[in-house]
Amino acid sequence: MGPTQQAFLELVRQTKDTKNYCQNIIWGNLQTPEYARAILRLVVDFHGFPDDIEDGVAARTARAALIGTGGRTYHVLLGEPALRRNIGGAAVMRGQLSRLLEAFDLPGLKLGVIPDRAQLDIYPGNSFGIFDGTRVEIENFADSPTSTDPEQVATYGRAFDLLARGALYGGEAHAMVQSELRAL
């Protein structure tokens, strides 16, 4: 986990404009250390990777510190299931949802939540990130392919734009997170 997360940290450091879509879990850069630890534990256990989770947590925490610095912009879409998915237990989720509430005020971050009942203009698909409009990272169980092919990057850009149409922002999205926090 350490080397993979460290390499991703380097990509994030070099990127100025990021678009991320996470249907089922909280986006990595907004994860609390406890939530990141729980997610990485699931990955290590599933794949049988070496257990260097703390190195991975450190790299994810460093990525979070980049929000609002260096003129970086982030447009993040979370599916409503990401707010409800119990990763690490109720205490971890309370901390994570509280972190999301704070994130709405971060400079350079536009955070949207796609409600379960939103009418979508495209099927939800897998989570993905677009970096400076030139690279796409796609999340899968078996691998996480990277594409720099301009046509594929453009396809994911169109998908992101269509998904964003179904998202709520600002006070409405904030209220959804608050509601989930109260439900815990």
KETORDO-526827 format. One line per 2 residues: for each residue x, y, z of N, C-alpha, C, O, CB. Coordinates in nm, 2 decimals, m for minus. Glycine has a CB too. Example, Ala and Ser with C-alpha at 12.3 -4.5 7.8 and 13.67 -1.06 7.14 Angstrom:
BEGIN
1.32,m0.57,0.78,1.23,m0.45,0.78,1.32,m0.33,0.78,1.42,m0.33,0.85,1.13,m0.45,0.90 | 1.28,m0.22,0.71,1.37,m0.11,0.71,1.29,0.00,0.79,1.34,0.11,0.80,1.41,m0.06,0.57
This chain:
BEGIN
0.08,m0.12,0.00,0.00,0.00,0.00,0.09,0.13,0.00,0.05,0.23,m0.06,m0.09,0.00,0.12 | 0.20,0.12,0.07,0.28,0.24,0.08,0.33,0.29,m0.05,0.31,0.40,m0.09,0.40,0.21,0.17
0.40,0.20,m0.13,0.45,0.25,m0.26,0.34,0.29,m0.36,0.36,0.39,m0.43,0.53,0.14,m0.33 | 0.23,0.22,m0.36,0.12,0.26,m0.45,0.06,0.39,m0.41,0.04,0.48,m0.49,0.01,0.15,m0.44
0.04,0.41,m0.28,m0.02,0.54,m0.23,0.08,0.65,m0.25,0.04,0.77,m0.28,m0.06,0.53,m0.09 | 0.21,0.63,m0.23,0.32,0.73,m0.25,0.32,0.77,m0.40,0.33,0.89,m0.43,0.45,0.67,m0.21
0.31,0.68,m0.49,0.31,0.71,m0.63,0.19,0.80,m0.67,0.20,0.89,m0.75,0.31,0.58,m0.72 | 0.08,0.76,m0.61,m0.04,0.84,m0.63,m0.03,0.98,m0.57,m0.08,1.08,m0.63,m0.17,0.77,m0.57
0.04,0.99,m0.46,0.06,1.12,m0.40,0.14,1.21,m0.50,0.11,1.33,m0.51,0.14,1.11,m0.26 | 0.24,1.15,m0.56,0.32,1.23,m0.66,0.24,1.28,m0.77,0.25,1.39,m0.82,0.44,1.14,m0.71
0.14,1.19,m0.82,0.05,1.23,m0.93,m0.03,1.35,m0.88,m0.05,1.45,m0.95,m0.04,1.12,m0.97 | m0.09,1.34,m0.76,m0.17,1.45,m0.71,m0.09,1.58,m0.69,m0.14,1.69,m0.72,m0.23,1.41,m0.58
0.03,1.57,m0.65,0.12,1.69,m0.63,0.14,1.76,m0.76,0.15,1.88,m0.77,0.25,1.65,m0.57 | 0.15,1.69,m0.87,0.17,1.74,m1.00,0.05,1.79,m1.08,0.06,1.86,m1.18,0.24,1.64,m1.09
m0.07,1.76,m1.02,m0.20,1.79,m1.09,m0.25,1.92,m1.04,m0.25,1.94,m0.92,m0.30,1.67,m1.07 | m0.31,2.00,m1.13,m0.37,2.13,m1.09,m0.52,2.12,m1.09,m0.59,2.18,m1.01,m0.33,2.24,m1.18
m0.58,2.03,m1.18,m0.72,2.02,m1.19,m0.76,1.88,m1.19,m0.73,1.80,m1.28,m0.78,2.09,m1.33 | m0.84,1.84,m1.09,m0.88,1.70,m1.07,m1.03,1.69,m1.06,m1.10,1.77,m1.00,m0.82,1.65,m0.94
m1.08,1.59,m1.13,m1.23,1.55,m1.12,m1.23,1.41,m1.07,m1.17,1.32,m1.13,m1.30,1.57,m1.26 | m1.31,1.38,m0.97,m1.32,1.25,m0.92,m1.46,1.21,m0.89,m1.54,1.29,m0.85,m1.24,1.24,m0.78
m1.49,1.09,m0.93,m1.63,1.03,m0.91,m1.61,0.91,m0.82,m1.54,0.81,m0.86,m1.70,1.00,m1.04 | m1.68,0.90,m0.71,m1.67,0.79,m0.62,m1.82,0.75,m0.58,m1.88,0.82,m0.51,m1.59,0.82,m0.49
m1.86,0.64,m0.64,m2.00,0.60,m0.62,m2.02,0.54,m0.48,m2.13,0.57,m0.42,m2.04,0.51,m0.72 | m1.93,0.46,m0.43,m1.96,0.38,m0.31,m1.87,0.40,m0.19,m1.91,0.36,m0.08,m1.94,0.24,m0.35
m1.77,0.48,m0.20,m1.69,0.51,m0.09,m1.65,0.66,m0.09,m1.66,0.72,m0.20,m1.56,0.42,m0.08 | m1.60,0.71,0.02,m1.55,0.85,0.02,m1.42,0.86,m0.06,m1.33,0.78,m0.05,m1.53,0.90,0.17
m1.41,0.97,m0.13,m1.29,0.99,m0.22,m1.17,1.00,m0.13,m1.17,1.06,m0.02,m1.31,1.13,m0.29 | m1.06,0.94,m0.17,m0.93,0.92,m0.09,m0.88,1.05,m0.03,m0.84,1.05,0.08,m0.83,0.87,m0.18
m0.89,1.16,m0.10,m0.83,1.29,m0.05,m0.91,1.35,0.06,m0.87,1.43,0.13,m0.82,1.39,m0.16 | m1.04,1.30,0.08,m1.12,1.35,0.19,m1.14,1.25,0.30,m1.21,1.27,0.39,m1.26,1.38,0.13
m1.06,1.14,0.29,m1.07,1.03,0.39,m1.00,1.07,0.52,m0.89,1.13,0.51,m1.02,0.90,0.34 | m1.06,1.05,0.63,m0.99,1.06,0.76,m0.89,0.95,0.77,m0.90,0.85,0.70,m1.09,1.06,0.88
m0.79,0.96,0.85,m0.69,0.85,0.87,m0.76,0.72,0.91,m0.72,0.61,0.86,m0.58,0.89,0.97 | m0.86,0.73,1.00,m0.92,0.61,1.04,m1.00,0.54,0.93,m1.00,0.42,0.92,m1.02,0.64,1.16
m1.07,0.62,0.85,m1.14,0.56,0.73,m1.05,0.51,0.63,m1.07,0.40,0.58,m1.23,0.67,0.67 | m0.94,0.58,0.60,m0.84,0.53,0.51,m0.78,0.40,0.56,m0.76,0.31,0.48,m0.73,0.64,0.49
m0.75,0.39,0.68,m0.69,0.27,0.74,m0.79,0.15,0.72,m0.75,0.04,0.69,m0.66,0.29,0.90 | m0.92,0.18,0.75,m1.02,0.07,0.73,m1.03,0.03,0.58,m1.04,m0.09,0.56,m1.15,0.12,0.78
m1.03,0.12,0.49,m1.04,0.09,0.35,m0.91,0.01,0.31,m0.93,m0.09,0.24,m1.05,0.22,0.26 | m0.80,0.06,0.34,m0.67,m0.01,0.30,m0.66,m0.15,0.36,m0.61,m0.24,0.30,m0.55,0.07,0.34
m0.72,m0.17,0.48,m0.72,m0.30,0.55,m0.80,m0.39,0.46,m0.76,m0.51,0.44,m0.78,m0.29,0.69 | m0.92,m0.35,0.41,m1.00,m0.43,0.32,m0.92,m0.47,0.20,m0.93,m0.58,0.15,m1.13,m0.35,0.28
m0.85,m0.38,0.14,m0.77,m0.40,0.01,m0.66,m0.50,0.04,m0.64,m0.60,m0.03,m0.72,m0.27,m0.04 | m0.59,m0.48,0.15,m0.48,m0.57,0.19,m0.53,m0.71,0.21,m0.47,m0.81,0.16,m0.40,m0.52,0.31
m0.64,m0.72,0.29,m0.69,m0.85,0.32,m0.75,m0.92,0.19,m0.73,m1.04,0.18,m0.80,m0.84,0.42 | m0.81,m0.85,0.10,m0.87,m0.91,m0.02,m0.76,m0.96,m0.11,m0.77,m1.07,m0.16,m0.96,m0.81,m0.09
m0.66,m0.87,m0.13,m0.56,m0.91,m0.23,m0.44,m0.98,m0.17,m0.36,m1.04,m0.25,m0.51,m0.78,m0.30 | m0.42,m0.98,m0.04,m0.31,m1.05,0.02,m0.18,m0.96,0.00,m0.07,m1.02,0.00,m0.29,m1.18,m0.04
m0.19,m0.83,m0.01,m0.08,m0.74,m0.03,0.00,m0.74,0.10,m0.06,m0.77,0.21,m0.12,m0.60,m0.07 | 0.13,m0.70,0.10,0.20,m0.67,0.22,0.13,m0.57,0.31,0.07,m0.48,0.26,0.35,m0.63,0.19
0.14,m0.59,0.44,0.06,m0.51,0.54,0.15,m0.39,0.57,0.20,m0.38,0.68,0.03,m0.59,0.66 | 0.15,m0.29,0.48,0.22,m0.16,0.51,0.11,m0.05,0.51,0.13,0.06,0.45,0.33,m0.13,0.41
0.00,m0.08,0.57,m0.11,0.01,0.57,m0.08,0.15,0.63,m0.13,0.25,0.57,m0.23,m0.05,0.65 | 0.00,0.16,0.73,0.03,0.29,0.79,0.11,0.38,0.69,0.09,0.50,0.69,0.12,0.28,0.91
0.19,0.32,0.60,0.25,0.40,0.50,0.15,0.45,0.40,0.16,0.57,0.35,0.36,0.32,0.42 | 0.05,0.37,0.37,m0.06,0.41,0.28,m0.14,0.52,0.34,m0.18,0.62,0.27,m0.14,0.30,0.24
m0.17,0.51,0.47,m0.25,0.61,0.54,m0.17,0.75,0.54,m0.23,0.85,0.52,m0.28,0.57,0.69 | m0.04,0.74,0.56,0.04,0.86,0.56,0.03,0.93,0.43,0.02,1.06,0.42,0.18,0.83,0.60
0.04,0.86,0.32,0.04,0.92,0.18,m0.10,0.97,0.15,m0.11,1.08,0.10,0.07,0.81,0.08 | m0.21,0.91,0.19,m0.34,0.96,0.17,m0.36,1.09,0.25,m0.42,1.18,0.20,m0.45,0.86,0.21
m0.31,1.09,0.37,m0.33,1.21,0.46,m0.25,1.33,0.39,m0.30,1.44,0.40,m0.27,1.18,0.60 | m0.13,1.30,0.33,m0.06,1.40,0.27,m0.13,1.45,0.14,m0.13,1.57,0.11,0.08,1.35,0.22
m0.20,1.37,0.07,m0.29,1.41,m0.04,m0.39,1.51,0.01,m0.42,1.61,m0.06,m0.35,1.29,m0.11 | m0.46,1.48,0.12,m0.56,1.56,0.17,m0.51,1.70,0.20,m0.58,1.80,0.19,m0.62,1.50,0.30
m0.38,1.71,0.25,m0.32,1.84,0.28,m0.30,1.93,0.16,m0.28,2.05,0.18,m0.19,1.82,0.35 | m0.31,1.87,0.04,m0.29,1.95,m0.08,m0.41,2.03,m0.12,m0.40,2.12,m0.21,m0.24,1.86,m0.19
m0.53,1.99,m0.07,m0.65,2.06,m0.11,m0.64,2.21,m0.06,m0.60,2.24,0.05,m0.78,2.00,m0.05 | m0.67,2.30,m0.15,m0.66,2.44,m0.12,m0.52,2.50,m0.14,m0.50,2.62,m0.10,m0.71,2.46,0.02
m0.43,2.43,m0.19,m0.29,2.48,m0.20,m0.25,2.48,m0.35,m0.30,2.40,m0.43,m0.19,2.40,m0.12 | m0.16,2.57,m0.38,m0.10,2.57,m0.52,m0.19,2.59,m0.63,m0.17,2.55,m0.74,m0.03,2.44,m0.54
m0.31,2.65,m0.60,m0.40,2.68,m0.71,m0.48,2.56,m0.76,m0.53,2.56,m0.87,m0.34,2.75,m0.82 | m0.47,2.45,m0.69,m0.54,2.33,m0.73,m0.69,2.34,m0.72,m0.74,2.41,m0.63,m0.49,2.21,m0.65
m0.76,2.28,m0.81,m0.90,2.27,m0.81,m0.95,2.13,m0.81,m0.89,2.04,m0.88,m0.97,2.35,m0.92 | m1.05,2.10,m0.74,m1.11,1.96,m0.73,m1.26,1.97,m0.75,m1.33,2.05,m0.68,m1.07,1.90,m0.60
m1.31,1.89,m0.84,m1.46,1.87,m0.85,m1.48,1.73,m0.82,m1.44,1.64,m0.89,m1.51,1.91,m0.99 | m1.55,1.70,m0.71,m1.57,1.57,m0.66,m1.72,1.53,m0.65,m1.80,1.61,m0.60,m1.51,1.55,m0.51
m1.75,1.42,m0.70,m1.89,1.36,m0.70,m1.89,1.24,m0.61,m1.81,1.14,m0.64,m1.94,1.34,m0.84 | m1.97,1.24,m0.51,m1.99,1.12,m0.43,m2.13,1.07,m0.45,m2.22,1.14,m0.46,m1.96,1.15,m0.28
m2.14,0.93,m0.47,m2.27,0.88,m0.47,m2.33,0.87,m0.33,m2.25,0.86,m0.23,m2.27,0.73,m0.53 | m2.46,0.88,m0.31,m2.52,0.88,m0.18,m2.48,0.75,m0.10,m2.46,0.75,0.02,m2.67,0.88,m0.19
m2.46,0.63,m0.17,m2.41,0.51,m0.10,m2.28,0.53,m0.03,m2.25,0.47,0.07,m2.40,0.40,m0.20 | m2.20,0.62,m0.08,m2.07,0.65,m0.01,m2.09,0.70,0.13,m2.01,0.68,0.22,m1.98,0.75,m0.09
m2.20,0.78,0.15,m2.23,0.83,0.28,m2.28,0.73,0.38,m2.26,0.74,0.50,m2.33,0.95,0.27 | m2.34,0.62,0.32,m2.40,0.52,0.40,m2.32,0.39,0.42,m2.34,0.32,0.51,m2.53,0.48,0.34
m2.22,0.37,0.33,m2.14,0.25,0.34,m2.06,0.24,0.47,m1.98,0.33,0.49,m2.05,0.24,0.21 | m2.09,0.14,0.55,m2.02,0.13,0.68,m1.88,0.08,0.67,m1.86,m0.04,0.66,m2.11,0.05,0.77
m1.79,0.17,0.66,m1.65,0.13,0.65,m1.58,0.16,0.79,m1.57,0.28,0.83,m1.57,0.22,0.54 | m1.54,0.06,0.86,m1.47,0.07,0.99,m1.56,0.09,1.11,m1.51,0.10,1.22,m1.39,0.19,0.98
m1.69,0.08,1.09,m1.78,0.09,1.21,m1.84,0.24,1.23,m1.80,0.33,1.16,m1.71,0.05,1.33 | m1.93,0.25,1.32,m2.00,0.37,1.34,m1.91,0.49,1.39,m1.93,0.60,1.34,m2.11,0.35,1.45
m1.82,0.46,1.47,m1.73,0.57,1.52,m1.64,0.62,1.40,m1.63,0.75,1.39,m1.64,0.52,1.63 | m1.59,0.54,1.32,m1.51,0.58,1.20,m1.60,0.66,1.11,m1.56,0.76,1.06,m1.45,0.46,1.13
m1.72,0.61,1.09,m1.81,0.68,1.00,m1.86,0.82,1.05,m1.87,0.91,0.97,m1.94,0.60,0.97 | m1.88,0.83,1.18,m1.91,0.96,1.24,m1.79,1.06,1.21,m1.82,1.17,1.17,m1.94,0.95,1.39
m1.67,1.01,1.24,m1.56,1.10,1.21,m1.55,1.13,1.06,m1.51,1.25,1.03,m1.43,1.03,1.25 | m1.57,1.04,0.97,m1.56,1.06,0.83,m1.67,1.16,0.78,m1.64,1.25,0.70,m1.57,0.93,0.75
m1.79,1.14,0.83,m1.90,1.23,0.78,m1.88,1.37,0.84,m1.91,1.47,0.77,m2.04,1.18,0.83 | m1.83,1.38,0.96,m1.79,1.51,1.02,m1.68,1.58,0.93,m1.69,1.70,0.91,m1.74,1.50,1.16
m1.59,1.50,0.89,m1.48,1.56,0.80,m1.54,1.61,0.67,m1.50,1.71,0.62,m1.38,1.45,0.77 | m1.64,1.53,0.61,m1.71,1.58,0.49,m1.78,1.71,0.51,m1.77,1.80,0.42,m1.81,1.47,0.44
m1.84,1.73,0.62,m1.91,1.85,0.65,m1.81,1.97,0.65,m1.84,2.08,0.60,m1.98,1.85,0.79 | m1.69,1.95,0.71,m1.59,2.05,0.70,m1.54,2.08,0.56,m1.50,2.19,0.53,m1.47,2.01,0.80
m1.54,1.97,0.48,m1.48,1.98,0.35,m1.55,2.08,0.26,m1.50,2.13,0.16,m1.47,1.85,0.29 | m1.68,2.10,0.28,m1.76,2.19,0.20,m1.70,2.33,0.19,m1.73,2.40,0.10,m1.91,2.19,0.24
m1.63,2.36,0.29,m1.57,2.50,0.30,m1.42,2.51,0.25,m1.36,2.61,0.25,m1.58,2.55,0.44 | m1.37,2.40,0.21,m1.23,2.40,0.16,m1.21,2.48,0.03,m1.30,2.46,m0.06,m1.18,2.25,0.14
m1.11,2.56,0.02,m1.09,2.64,m0.10,m1.05,2.54,m0.22,m0.98,2.45,m0.20,m0.98,2.75,m0.08 | m1.11,2.57,m0.33,m1.07,2.50,m0.45,m1.14,2.36,m0.46,m1.12,2.29,m0.56,m0.93,2.47,m0.45
m1.24,2.33,m0.37,m1.31,2.21,m0.37,m1.46,2.23,m0.40,m1.52,2.31,m0.33,m1.29,2.13,m0.24 | m1.51,2.17,m0.51,m1.65,2.17,m0.54,m1.70,2.03,m0.51,m1.66,1.93,m0.58,m1.68,2.22,m0.69
m1.78,2.01,m0.41,m1.82,1.87,m0.36,m1.97,1.86,m0.39,m2.05,1.93,m0.34,m1.79,1.85,m0.21 | m2.00,1.75,m0.47,m2.14,1.72,m0.50,m2.17,1.58,m0.45,m2.09,1.49,m0.45,m2.17,1.74,m0.65
m2.30,1.56,m0.42,m2.35,1.43,m0.38,m2.46,1.39,m0.47,m2.56,1.47,m0.49,m2.39,1.43,m0.23 | m2.45,1.27,m0.53,m2.56,1.23,m0.62,m2.65,1.14,m0.54,m2.62,1.03,m0.50,m2.50,1.14,m0.74
m2.78,1.19,m0.52,m2.87,1.12,m0.44,m2.91,0.99,m0.51,m2.91,0.98,m0.63,m3.00,1.20,m0.42 | m2.95,0.89,m0.43,m2.99,0.76,m0.49,m3.11,0.78,m0.58,m3.12,0.70,m0.68,m3.03,0.66,m0.37
m3.19,0.87,m0.55,m3.31,0.89,m0.64,m3.29,0.99,m0.75,m3.39,1.02,m0.82,m3.42,0.94,m0.55 | m3.17,1.04,m0.77,m3.15,1.13,m0.88,m3.17,1.06,m1.01,m3.13,0.94,m1.03,m3.00,1.19,m0.87
m3.23,1.13,m1.11,m3.24,1.07,m1.24,m3.11,1.10,m1.31,m3.07,1.21,m1.33,m3.36,1.13,m1.32 | m3.04,0.99,m1.35,m2.91,1.01,m1.41,m2.92,1.01,m1.56,m3.01,0.95,m1.62,m2.81,0.90,m1.36
m2.83,1.08,m1.62,m2.82,1.08,m1.77,m2.72,0.98,m1.83,m2.69,0.98,m1.95,m2.78,1.22,m1.82 | m2.66,0.90,m1.74,m2.57,0.79,m1.78,m2.57,0.69,m1.66,m2.60,0.73,m1.55,m2.42,0.85,m1.80
m2.54,0.57,m1.69,m2.53,0.47,m1.59,m2.41,0.50,m1.50,m2.31,0.56,m1.54,m2.51,0.32,m1.65 | m2.42,0.46,m1.37,m2.32,0.51,m1.27,m2.18,0.46,m1.30,m2.09,0.54,m1.28,m2.36,0.46,m1.13
m2.16,0.34,m1.34,m2.02,0.29,m1.37,m1.93,0.28,m1.25,m1.98,0.30,m1.13,m1.96,0.37,m1.47 | m1.80,0.26,m1.27,m1.70,0.25,m1.17,m1.65,0.39,m1.13,m1.67,0.49,m1.20,m1.59,0.16,m1.21
m1.59,0.40,m1.01,m1.52,0.52,m0.97,m1.40,0.55,m1.06,m1.34,0.46,m1.11,m1.48,0.51,m0.82 | m1.38,0.68,m1.08,m1.26,0.72,m1.16,m1.22,0.86,m1.13,m1.29,0.94,m1.07,m1.30,0.71,m1.31
m1.10,0.89,m1.17,m1.04,1.03,m1.15,m0.98,1.07,m1.28,m0.92,1.00,m1.35,m0.94,1.03,m1.04 | m1.00,1.20,m1.31,m0.94,1.27,m1.43,m0.84,1.37,m1.38,m0.87,1.46,m1.30,m1.05,1.33,m1.52
m0.72,1.36,m1.43,m0.61,1.45,m1.38,m0.57,1.54,m1.50,m0.51,1.50,m1.60,m0.49,1.37,m1.33 | m0.59,1.67,m1.48,m0.55,1.78,m1.57,m0.61,1.75,m1.71,m0.55,1.80,m1.81,m0.40,1.79,m1.58
m0.72,1.67,m1.72,m0.78,1.65,m1.85,m0.70,1.56,m1.94,m0.73,1.56,m2.06,m0.82,1.77,m1.92 | m0.59,1.50,m1.89,m0.50,1.42,m1.98,m0.48,1.28,m1.93,m0.42,1.20,m2.00,m0.37,1.49,m1.98
m0.53,1.24,m1.82,m0.51,1.11,m1.76,m0.63,1.07,m1.68,m0.69,1.15,m1.61,m0.38,1.10,m1.68 | m0.67,0.94,m1.70,m0.78,0.88,m1.62,m0.73,0.76,m1.55,m0.66,0.68,m1.60,m0.90,0.85,m1.71
m0.77,0.76,m1.42,m0.74,0.64,m1.33,m0.88,0.58,m1.30,m0.97,0.65,m1.25,m0.66,0.68,m1.20 | m0.89,0.45,m1.33,m1.02,0.38,m1.32,m1.01,0.28,m1.20,m0.91,0.20,m1.20,m1.06,0.31,m1.45
m1.11,0.27,m1.12,m1.10,0.18,m1.00,m1.17,0.05,m1.04,m1.29,0.05,m1.08,m1.17,0.25,m0.88 | m1.11,m0.06,m1.02,m1.16,m0.19,m1.04,m1.11,m0.29,m0.93,m1.02,m0.25,m0.85,m1.12,m0.25,m1.18
m1.17,m0.40,m0.92,m1.12,m0.50,m0.82,m0.99,m0.56,m0.85,m0.90,m0.56,m0.77,m1.23,m0.62,m0.81 | m0.97,m0.60,m0.98,m0.85,m0.67,m1.02,m0.73,m0.58,m1.05,m0.62,m0.61,m1.04,m0.88,m0.76,m1.13
m0.77,m0.46,m1.11,m0.66,m0.37,m1.15,m0.72,m0.23,m1.15,m0.84,m0.21,m1.14,m0.60,m0.41,m1.29 | m0.64,m0.13,m1.16,m0.68,0.01,m1.17,m0.61,0.07,m1.29,m0.51,0.13,m1.28,m0.65,0.09,m1.04
m0.67,0.05,m1.41,m0.61,0.09,m1.53,m0.59,0.24,m1.54,m0.68,0.32,m1.49,m0.68,0.04,m1.65 | m0.49,0.28,m1.61,m0.46,0.42,m1.64,m0.47,0.44,m1.79,m0.43,0.36,m1.86,m0.32,0.47,m1.58
m0.54,0.55,m1.83,m0.54,0.58,m1.97,m0.50,0.73,m1.99,m0.55,0.82,m1.92,m0.68,0.56,m2.03 | m0.42,0.75,m2.09,m0.38,0.88,m2.14,m0.43,0.90,m2.28,m0.40,1.01,m2.34,m0.23,0.91,m2.13
m0.50,0.80,m2.33,m0.56,0.82,m2.47,m0.66,0.93,m2.47,m0.76,0.93,m2.39,m0.62,0.68,m2.51 | m0.64,1.03,m2.56,m0.73,1.15,m2.56,m0.88,1.11,m2.57,m0.96,1.17,m2.51,m0.69,1.24,m2.67
m0.91,1.01,m2.65,m1.05,0.97,m2.67,m1.11,0.91,m2.55,m1.22,0.94,m2.51,m1.06,0.87,m2.79 | m1.03,0.83,m2.48,m1.08,0.77,m2.35,m1.09,0.88,m2.24,m1.19,0.88,m2.17,m0.99,0.66,m2.30
m1.00,0.97,m2.24,m1.00,1.07,m2.14,m1.13,1.16,m2.16,m1.20,1.20,m2.07,m0.88,1.16,m2.14 | m1.15,1.19,m2.29,m1.27,1.27,m2.33,m1.40,1.19,m2.29,m1.50,1.25,m2.25,m1.27,1.30,m2.48
m1.40,1.06,m2.31,m1.52,0.98,m2.28,m1.55,0.99,m2.13,m1.66,1.01,m2.09,m1.50,0.83,m2.32 | m1.45,0.98,m2.05,m1.46,0.99,m1.90,m1.50,1.13,m1.86,m1.58,1.15,m1.77,m1.34,0.95,m1.83
m1.45,1.23,m1.93,m1.49,1.37,m1.91,m1.64,1.39,m1.94,m1.71,1.46,m1.86,m1.41,1.46,m2.00 | m1.69,1.33,m2.05,m1.83,1.34,m2.08,m1.91,1.27,m1.97,m2.02,1.32,m1.93,m1.86,1.28,m2.22
m1.87,1.15,m1.93,m1.94,1.08,m1.82,m1.94,1.16,m1.70,m2.05,1.16,m1.63,m1.87,0.94,m1.80 | m1.83,1.22,m1.66,m1.83,1.30,m1.54,m1.93,1.41,m1.55,m2.01,1.44,m1.45,m1.69,1.36,m1.51
m1.94,1.48,m1.66,m2.03,1.59,m1.68,m2.17,1.55,m1.67,m2.26,1.62,m1.61,m2.01,1.66,m1.81 | m2.20,1.43,m1.72,m2.34,1.38,m1.71,m2.37,1.34,m1.57,m2.49,1.36,m1.53,m2.36,1.26,m1.81
m2.28,1.28,m1.50,m2.30,1.24,m1.36,m2.33,1.37,m1.28,m2.41,1.37,m1.19,m2.19,1.16,m1.31 | m2.25,1.47,m1.30,m2.26,1.59,m1.23,m2.40,1.66,m1.24,m2.44,1.73,m1.15,m2.15,1.69,m1.27
m2.47,1.63,m1.35,m2.60,1.69,m1.36,m2.70,1.64,m1.25,m2.79,1.70,m1.22,m2.66,1.65,m1.50 | m2.67,1.52,m1.20,m2.76,1.46,m1.10,m2.72,1.49,m0.96,m2.79,1.45,m0.87,m2.76,1.31,m1.12
m2.61,1.56,m0.94,m2.56,1.59,m0.81,m2.62,1.71,m0.74,m2.67,1.80,m0.81,m2.41,1.61,m0.82 | m2.63,1.71,m0.61,m2.66,1.82,m0.53,m2.54,1.89,m0.48,m2.44,1.82,m0.45,m2.76,1.78,m0.42
m2.54,2.02,m0.46,m2.42,2.09,m0.41,m2.46,2.18,m0.30,m2.58,2.20,m0.27,m2.36,2.17,m0.53 | m2.36,2.24,m0.24,m2.39,2.34,m0.13,m2.48,2.29,m0.02,m2.45,2.18,0.03,m2.45,2.46,m0.20
m2.57,2.37,0.02,m2.66,2.34,0.13,m2.73,2.21,0.12,m2.75,2.14,0.22,m2.76,2.45,0.15 | m2.78,2.18,0.00,m2.85,2.05,m0.02,m2.76,1.93,0.00,m2.80,1.83,0.07,m2.91,2.04,m0.16
m2.64,1.93,m0.05,m2.55,1.82,m0.03,m2.50,1.82,0.12,m2.49,1.71,0.18,m2.42,1.84,m0.12 | m2.48,1.93,0.18,m2.44,1.94,0.32,m2.55,1.88,0.41,m2.52,1.81,0.50,m2.42,2.09,0.36
m2.68,1.91,0.37,m2.79,1.85,0.45,m2.80,1.70,0.44,m2.83,1.63,0.53,m2.92,1.91,0.40 | m2.76,1.65,0.32,m2.76,1.50,0.31,m2.66,1.44,0.40,m2.68,1.33,0.46,m2.73,1.46,0.16
m2.54,1.50,0.40,m2.43,1.45,0.49,m2.48,1.46,0.64,m2.46,1.36,0.71,m2.30,1.52,0.47 | m2.53,1.57,0.68,m2.58,1.59,0.81,m2.69,1.49,0.85,m2.68,1.43,0.96,m2.64,1.73,0.83
m2.77,1.46,0.76,m2.88,1.36,0.78,m2.82,1.22,0.81,m2.86,1.15,0.90,m2.97,1.35,0.66 | m2.72,1.18,0.73,m2.65,1.05,0.75,m2.58,1.05,0.88,m2.57,0.95,0.95,m2.55,1.02,0.63
m2.52,1.16,0.92,m2.44,1.17,1.05,m2.54,1.15,1.16,m2.51,1.08,1.26,m2.37,1.30,1.06 | m2.66,1.22,1.15,m2.76,1.20,1.26,m2.81,1.06,1.27,m2.84,1.01,1.38,m2.88,1.30,1.23
m2.82,0.99,1.15,m2.87,0.86,1.15,m2.78,0.76,1.22,m2.82,0.65,1.26,m2.89,0.81,1.00 | m2.65,0.79,1.23,m2.56,0.70,1.30,m2.58,0.71,1.45,m2.51,0.64,1.52,m2.41,0.74,1.27
